[in-house]
């Protein structure tokens, strides 16, 4: 029974990884592609590793899979945030159909807070 659950999880993980790869090819800009890649790695790869745990049991291979899942959950969102922020600072433009640019709004609000207000007295 646990082997069949493991195989179902592995197949679901492969589906998510495949859809993430399609997103890398089809999406228009670096930010959308990065979101697709992050979701693909976090969900798809973790499902494959979870399926491995169910398939093999909680032995040495299963414990390595647990450690890999923990590592992926800790590093993948952090790396995606760092890459997207660096891309924005390097000047990569958003797709023309993007609704908002939160990084630009945050940068403009922080610059307004830092800039001293100059008042002209007569």
MIDODREN-429343 format. One line per field, with one value per residue (C-alpha): residue in one letter; residue number from 1; x, y, z. Coordinates in nm, 3 decimals. Example, Ala and Ser with C-alpha at 12.3 -4.5 7.8 and 13.67 -1.06 7.14 Angstrom:
# residues 2
residu: a,s $
num: 1,2 $
c1: 1.230,1.367 $
c2: -0.450,-0.106 $
c3: 0.780,0.714 $
# end
This chain:
# residues 122
residu: x,x,x,x,x,x,x,x,x,x,x,x,x,x,x,x,x,x,x,x,x,x,x,x,x,x,x,x,x,x,x,x,x,x,x,x,x,x,x,x,x,x,x,x,x,x,x,x,x,x,x,x,x,x,x,x,x,x,x,x,x,x,x,x,x,x,x,x,x,x,x,x,x,x,x,x,x,x,x,x,x,x,x,x,x,x,x,x,x,x,x,x,x,x,x,x,x,x,x,x,x,x,x,x,x,x,x,x,x,x,x,x,x,x,x,x,x,x,x,x,x,x $
num: 1,2,3,4,5,6,7,8,9,10,11,12,13,14,15,16,17,18,19,20,21,22,23,24,25,26,27,28,29,30,31,32,33,34,35,36,37,38,39,40,41,42,43,44,45,46,47,48,49,50,51,52,53,54,55,56,57,58,59,60,61,62,63,64,65,66,67,68,69,70,71,72,73,74,75,76,77,78,79,80,81,82,83,84,85,86,87,88,89,90,91,92,93,94,95,96,97,98,99,100,101,102,103,104,105,106,107,108,109,110,111,112,113,114,115,116,117,118,119,120,121,122 $
c1: 0.000,0.274,0.458,0.152,0.111,0.478,0.435,0.131,0.328,0.622,0.395,0.230,0.574,0.679,0.365,0.445,0.808,0.696,0.449,0.721,0.948,0.670,0.635,1.005,0.963,0.626,0.616,0.713,0.961,1.219,0.985,0.708,0.960,1.116,0.779,0.718,1.060,1.021,0.679,0.810,1.107,0.930,0.618,0.727,1.063,0.934,0.651,0.903,1.113,0.804,0.707,1.057,1.005,0.678,0.827,1.147,1.042,1.212,1.560,1.881,1.737,1.420,1.613,1.819,1.495,1.360,1.677,1.652,1.288,1.385,1.674,1.454,1.185,1.448,1.650,1.416,1.195,1.495,1.691,1.392,1.349,1.719,1.722,1.409,1.534,1.871,1.696,1.488,1.789,1.978,1.697,1.514,1.175,0.848,0.621,0.392,0.087,0.209,-0.035,0.195,0.561,0.585,0.965,0.945,0.674,0.882,1.193,1.009,0.852,1.190,1.350,1.075,1.140,1.516,1.507,1.505,1.219,1.328,1.092,1.126,1.073,1.023 $
c2: 0.000,0.251,0.168,0.262,0.587,0.657,0.597,0.829,1.104,1.058,1.081,1.397,1.545,1.467,1.641,1.955,1.950,1.913,2.201,2.415,2.340,2.444,2.766,2.837,2.811,2.983,3.271,3.620,3.770,3.673,3.732,3.504,3.239,3.258,3.202,2.900,2.756,2.812,2.646,2.361,2.293,2.342,2.141,1.898,1.795,1.775,1.549,1.324,1.308,1.245,0.965,0.823,0.822,0.632,0.394,0.303,0.359,0.561,0.414,0.590,0.687,0.819,1.027,1.179,1.261,1.432,1.642,1.732,1.839,2.062,2.210,2.283,2.450,2.672,2.770,2.781,3.077,3.267,3.219,3.319,3.640,3.725,3.660,3.864,4.155,4.149,4.134,4.437,4.633,4.539,4.694,4.398,4.527,4.366,4.227,4.496,4.309,4.311,4.470,4.623,4.666,4.621,4.657,4.996,5.112,5.000,5.172,5.497,5.498,5.432,5.714,5.953,5.863,5.917,6.242,6.550,6.787,7.132,7.415,7.753,8.040,8.393 $
c3: 0.000,0.088,-0.234,-0.440,-0.244,-0.310,-0.683,-0.696,-0.518,-0.753,-1.058,-0.918,-0.855,-1.211,-1.338,-1.139,-1.253,-1.614,-1.585,-1.428,-1.723,-1.959,-1.763,-1.808,-2.183,-2.223,-1.973,-2.094,-1.847,-1.586,-1.293,-1.421,-1.519,-1.176,-1.011,-1.231,-1.153,-0.780,-0.763,-0.975,-0.750,-0.420,-0.493,-0.763,-0.625,-0.269,-0.385,-0.558,-0.241,-0.028,-0.264,-0.221,0.156,0.116,-0.139,0.048,0.408,0.678,0.635,0.533,0.194,0.357,0.606,0.325,0.145,0.459,0.481,0.114,0.156,0.449,0.251,-0.051,0.162,0.323,0.016,-0.284,-0.178,-0.045,-0.366,-0.579,-0.381,-0.411,-0.785,-0.850,-0.644,-0.818,-1.157,-1.065,-0.947,-1.265,-1.466,-1.615,-1.722,-1.629,-1.895,-2.038,-1.909,-1.547,-1.307,-1.046,-0.961,-0.585,-0.578,-0.749,-0.509,-0.209,-0.342,-0.407,-0.060,0.104,-0.095,0.015,0.379,0.348,0.152,0.374,0.319,0.211,0.276,0.108,0.352,0.230 $
# end
